[in-house]
Amino acid sequence: MVDLSTRYLGLTLANPLVASASPLNGSPNTARAVEDAGAAALVLPSLFEEEIGDSTYAGVGNNYLDRLETIKSQASVPIIASVNAGSPGTWARYARWLTDAGADAIELNLYRVAADPSRSAADIEADDLETIAAVRSEVDLPLSVKLSPYYSALANFAARAVEAGADGLVLFNRFYQPDIDVETGAVVPRVELSQNWELRLPLRWLAILRPQLGANASLAATSGISSGADVVKALMVGADVAMMTSALLRHGPTHLHNVEGELRRWLHQHNYASLDEVRGSASQATAQDPTAFERANYLVELQSWAPHRR
Ligand SMILES: Cc1cc2nc3c(=O)[nH]c(=O)nc-3n(C[C@H](O)[C@H](O)[C@H](O)COP(=O)(O)O)c2cc1C
């Protein structure tokens, strides 16, 4: 029997399949279905900084705390509460209230669009680090930070996020991209479900960051994961867990059963007894061609699209 157990943020999980933040995990009924289908941990949808504000009483926030309490009381897997932050602020105290409501860990989702030309990358990163440190100082719980891929020096920022108090990094959040209605000129908000190829971006960065961060940080892969093979890839580049949302919204929570079955079969067929034997086997420190995660092969790939001469 293959041992699927894994450690994430200091928590022991029965398997590496985590249901990432989405409305599925925000209501007690669907959260239970996700757990029953095999998720080893659930991340609640984010409580947005804008919903909390600076007040000491926020109706929306309290509603979130109530749902967290209910979901936690019925769950036997760890429940991770999520806060979506765009700036440092007094809202960070909410992280403590999430602890009191029973969260097993906090995921801090750093989500911003760096559109202010007067603010440099260094200014923005300093704000983000201040936010991480503020939440860290509010809670003793494990703290993960969900990053976007849009930092200009991601490896440097990732290391500083860990220094500021993150126990783990979640790579990557997917910004919603607005569309335009050509008839009305209106900006149309669209949240599209992911496609499988979107896993490539976190794969690259997990492979690079795993050896750099070593045992100092847990790593979670999120974007484009929908099969056992995708989970294997995430493990190979060094992820501790593989998170899923789009696949569960598309196929329903029971899809987790299929993914777990595929993962078990792959491990069995390749004679692995545990995830530790696979983890990191294709990171930048161990891959046959470590440069493949950076610029290598790029030119060859581009040239392969040249039109063929007749
Ligand atoms: C409908 C929907 C709602 C989401 N809500 C949140 C959220 O509240 N907080 C968050 O950090 N991520 C949120 N996400 C992002 C997912 O947690 C996940 O990181 C992303 O969709 C990539 O994973 P996937 O390819 O498995 O969907 C949401 C995604 C979708 C599709």
The ligand as an ORCA input file, in Angstrom:
! r2SCAN-3c Opt
* xyz 0 1
  C     -14.685     30.735     -8.753
  C     -13.344     30.869     -8.096
  C     -13.247     31.486     -6.852
  C     -12.009     31.639     -6.232
  N     -11.916     32.264     -5.019
  C     -10.693     32.409     -4.436
  C     -10.557     33.043     -3.180
  O     -11.529     33.489     -2.554
  N      -9.319     33.170     -2.655
  C      -8.198     32.699     -3.277
  O      -7.091     32.820     -2.750
  N      -8.292     32.065     -4.476
  C      -9.494     31.925     -5.059
  N      -9.597     31.296     -6.259
  C      -8.364     30.758     -6.876
  C      -8.218     29.268     -6.595
  O      -8.077     29.015     -5.214
  C      -7.001     28.690     -7.321
  O      -5.795     29.161     -6.726
  C      -6.957     29.022     -8.798
  O      -8.253     28.889     -9.385
  C      -5.992     28.120     -9.548
  O      -6.262     26.765     -9.300
  P      -7.120     25.851    -10.305
  O      -6.411     25.835    -11.598
  O      -7.146     24.512     -9.645
  O      -8.463     26.476    -10.409
  C     -10.824     31.137     -6.887
  C     -10.950     30.510     -8.118
  C     -12.180     30.368     -8.730
  C     -12.255     29.693    -10.062
*
